[in-house]
Amino acid sequence: MAESPDKPLRLLTYNIQVGLHTRDYGHMVSGAWRHVWPSRSQSGNLERIAELLSEYDFVAIQEADAGSLRTRDCNQIEFLAERAGFNHCGYIVTRDLQPVARHCHGWMARVAPVSQESHSLASRIPGRAALRLRFDDALSDLTLLSAHLSLGGRDRRRQLEQLSDLAGDDRRVVLMGDLNSGADFLRDHPALRARGFRPAHDAPKTYPSWRPRRALDQVLVTPDLELLSVSALPLQLSDHAPLAIDLRVPDS
């Protein structure tokens, strides 16, 4: 965890695609069976992901599984948190397709939040949700929102309006996750703009991980926060690349 006001907070958001390594579009088709049946490579991929996560103060994870047939009953959020040395984690199941799959996304942190909430997001296809966590001075009085948004533009506009409402009147808010949106879409959203949310100036491309062409994974902050760096890491263990963020919290 950041030890002083001068040391940036290190955040990461990662769509892990259930720990399934994907090397090209053809592999996504030929390996589709891995989304419903255990894969021998999955455990090793999760170990490598956990090694990466261990370097961060807070992590948001999308497209994980909370324990089902396809993961041999492994709750991937809890597994990653334990392996990466996080004392605090949580998750929300977004689509429960037991016994085959339990779609979820989650979080892990070095310090415990003072509150944590899950919120369903409007979507024509049910299964989209957001997590809202508030921290005290141990994590610079931050509010962290993480989400995995829909593909359709109409749904995403409604979901972003909900996320803006979830920010409330909190001064220091970070919104991060697989937002399936480019920076211009986010920058032009009326509710986000009114609330003061700013995306990264040059949002790095994260999808597909083997040849990134689209900036689908994003981070936005309110004016009291400063993005020092935002980078897509060259890790090809999912169809998305991880998005790493160094954040400075100015003195009150």
Secondary structure, 3 states (H helix, E strand, C coil): CCCCCCCCEEEEEEECHHHCCCCCHHHHHHCHHHHCCCCCCHHHHHHHHHHHHCCCCEEEEEEEECCCHHHCCCCHHHHHHHHHCCCEEEEEEEEEECCCEEEEEEEEECCCCCEEEEEECCCCCCCCEEEEEECCHHHCCCEEEEEECCCCHHHHHHHHHHHHHHCCCCCCEEEEEECCCCHHHHHCCHHHHHHCCEECCCCCCCECCCCCCECCEEEEECCCCEEEEEEECCCCCCCCCCEEEEEECCCC
